Amino acid sequence: VTAGGFYAGAGTENVDFAGVKQEYDLWAGYVLPLGGTTKLDVGVVRYGYVDAPADIDTVEIKGALSTSVGQTGLGLAAYWTPDYCGTDNSAIYTEVTASQPLMDKLTLSGAVGYQSISNSGADYVNWNAGLKYEVLPGASVDVRYHDTDEAGDVFGSRIVGSFAIGF
């Protein structure tokens, strides 16, 4: 939901780690135009976990810059939390993104991110690339490949499909 420069949203997804099967996310923020196509997005994101065996809910503060060069969209974002997944360790996640329309309703996009968790030695890189198709104005389908340099089944590569409606 958006109003002026303000926005808020919610989402949920199935997960499978530490006995947790469902995650829900809440977010809100403000987008400030900086001139031309450049914008600053400042917000907050809350990640909650249903039936988690411990308090791993996390709140992050977000700062992001976005712009475009011709039709190519470019972005840089950082998310900071003082309590990463209930560990009392601070963490920062940084990400660069790009998107390029391929035809009228089809867009190619991707991202590369880096998660740094203080006092953990568990830092990692992740990336994704995919295609988004606008089914109707404000409604889209996205199919995306995700991967990471983390080892193990929990962190393995995935193809994820999603459907989004904006209003």
FENHULIN-V82180 format. One record per helix or strand of 3 or more residues. SS is the DSSP state (H for helix, E for strand). FROM is the first residue (numbers start at 1). LEN is the number of residues. If there is no record, write none. Layout:
ss,from,len
SS,FROM,LEN
SS,FROM,LEN
This chain:
ss,from,len
E,6,12
E,20,16
E,38,13
E,58,12
E,72,10
H,84,3
E,91,13
E,106,12
E,124,13
E,139,10
E,158,8
